[in-house]
Amino acid sequence: MSLGLIGRKVGMGHVYSSDGEMIPITIIEAGPCPVIQIKNKGKEGYNALQLGFLPKKVSRVKKPLQGHFKKSGSAPLYYLKEFRVDDSESYQLGQSINVDIFTVGQKVRVTGVSRGMGFAGGVKRWKFKGGPGSHGSTSHRAPGSIGSSAFPSRVFRGKRLPGHMGMDTVTVDGLEVVDRQPERNLLFIRGAVPGWTNSMVVIKPSHKQQTGKAVKP
């Protein structure tokens, strides 16, 4: 169980490694995330920290939630996320958690909501091959037969069909931190992460092997 951060996807770009390799990166504004609530095993049954991200107008926060933020001495925030930790007693209410908890070359896993594509057919949603392109075919992008006739005379559960595409919670593991800028609260993650620009993501340490290349300043 490791502490992570709540962040916001800023966009994509690229940097260069020490040997001249171009590395595609995703830029994430990660934190600072103040500690809003501390949970311990004696009271709640497990150790965890509740972190917040992005300031919110007090007028948009209901009174009970205002009191929740007041206990930690923090201003109201838009997003709250709980992170399991091994020892919650070493943290304090209102303490700010920032990108310093990650190191260059560290492997992380990023969770976000994928981009919504609306209603999509089988070819786009599931990469179906499609029907013949000529010779009188009337089923160029239709899914074709979806079940048996006599037995079992039904469509099996989980059959891939046209429907809503995207807007799913997706986790990408094994991504690498190629650089960080603590003064700007920025993390540079190798590769792509789920979500659209300005969408919220959660960054946690990965259990995969830690490797990496130095990046040119």
RAWO-V396166 format. One record per pair of residues at least 4 apart in sequence whose C-alpha atoms are under 7 Angstrom apart, sorted by the first residue. I is the first residue (numbers start at 1). J is the second residue. Records with the same first field share a line. If there is no record, write none. Layout:
I: J ; J
This chain:
1: 84 ; 85 ; 86
2: 84 ; 85 ; 205
3: 83 ; 84 ; 85 ; 204
4: 83 ; 203 ; 204 ; 205
5: 30 ; 31 ; 33 ; 202 ; 203 ; 204
6: 30 ; 31 ; 33 ; 53 ; 201 ; 202 ; 203
7: 28 ; 29 ; 30 ; 31 ; 200 ; 201 ; 202
8: 28 ; 29 ; 30 ; 198 ; 199 ; 200 ; 201
9: 27 ; 28 ; 29 ; 197 ; 198 ; 199 ; 200 ; 201
10: 27 ; 28 ; 29 ; 197 ; 198
11: 26 ; 27 ; 197
12: 25 ; 26 ; 27
13: 24 ; 25 ; 26
14: 22 ; 23 ; 24 ; 25
15: 22 ; 23 ; 24
16: 20 ; 21 ; 22 ; 23 ; 215 ; 216
17: 21 ; 22 ; 213 ; 214 ; 215 ; 216
18: 214 ; 215 ; 216
23: 190
24: 190 ; 191
25: 188 ; 189 ; 190 ; 191 ; 192
26: 188 ; 189 ; 190 ; 191 ; 192 ; 193
27: 186 ; 187 ; 188 ; 189
28: 186 ; 187 ; 188
29: 185 ; 186 ; 187
30: 98 ; 99 ; 185 ; 186 ; 187
31: 53 ; 97 ; 98 ; 99 ; 185
32: 96 ; 97 ; 98 ; 185
33: 51 ; 52 ; 53 ; 96 ; 97 ; 98
34: 51 ; 52 ; 94 ; 95 ; 96 ; 97
35: 49 ; 50 ; 51 ; 52 ; 93 ; 94 ; 95 ; 96
36: 50 ; 51 ; 52 ; 69 ; 72 ; 93 ; 94
37: 49 ; 50 ; 72 ; 93
38: 48 ; 49 ; 50 ; 88 ; 93
39: 44 ; 46 ; 47 ; 48 ; 49 ; 88
40: 44 ; 45 ; 46 ; 47 ; 48 ; 88
41: 45 ; 46 ; 47
47: 84 ; 85 ; 86 ; 87 ; 88
48: 82 ; 83 ; 84 ; 85 ; 88
49: 82 ; 83 ; 84 ; 88
50: 80 ; 81 ; 82 ; 83
51: 80 ; 81 ; 82
52: 77 ; 79 ; 80 ; 81
53: 77 ; 78 ; 79 ; 80
54: 77 ; 78 ; 79
55: 75 ; 76 ; 77 ; 78
56: 76 ; 77 ; 78
57: 76
58: 76
61: 65 ; 66
62: 66
63: 67
64: 68
65: 69
66: 70 ; 76
67: 71
69: 73 ; 74 ; 75 ; 76
70: 74
72: 93 ; 94
73: 94
74: 94
98: 185
99: 182 ; 185
100: 182
102: 106
103: 177
104: 177 ; 178 ; 179
105: 176 ; 177 ; 178 ; 210 ; 211 ; 212 ; 213
106: 176 ; 177 ; 210 ; 211
107: 174 ; 175 ; 176 ; 177 ; 205 ; 206 ; 208 ; 210
108: 173 ; 174 ; 175 ; 176 ; 203 ; 204 ; 205 ; 206
109: 171 ; 172 ; 173 ; 174 ; 175 ; 203 ; 204 ; 205 ; 206
110: 171 ; 172 ; 173 ; 193 ; 201 ; 202 ; 203 ; 204
111: 169 ; 170 ; 171 ; 172 ; 194 ; 201 ; 202 ; 203
112: 169 ; 170 ; 171 ; 194 ; 195 ; 200 ; 201 ; 202
113: 167 ; 168 ; 169 ; 170 ; 194 ; 195
114: 166 ; 167 ; 168 ; 169 ; 170 ; 194 ; 195
115: 166 ; 167 ; 195 ; 196
116: 165 ; 166 ; 167
117: 165 ; 166
118: 164 ; 165
119: 163 ; 164 ; 165
120: 124 ; 125 ; 162 ; 163 ; 164 ; 165
121: 125 ; 162 ; 163
122: 126 ; 127 ; 128 ; 143 ; 161 ; 162
123: 127 ; 128 ; 129 ; 130 ; 141
125: 162 ; 165
130: 140 ; 141 ; 142
131: 139 ; 140 ; 141
132: 137 ; 140
133: 137 ; 140
146: 155
147: 154 ; 155
148: 152 ; 153 ; 154
149: 153
170: 194
172: 193
173: 206
174: 206 ; 208
175: 189 ; 190 ; 191
176: 189 ; 190
177: 188 ; 189 ; 190
178: 188 ; 189 ; 190 ; 215
179: 187 ; 188
180: 186 ; 187 ; 188
181: 185 ; 186 ; 187
182: 186
195: 199
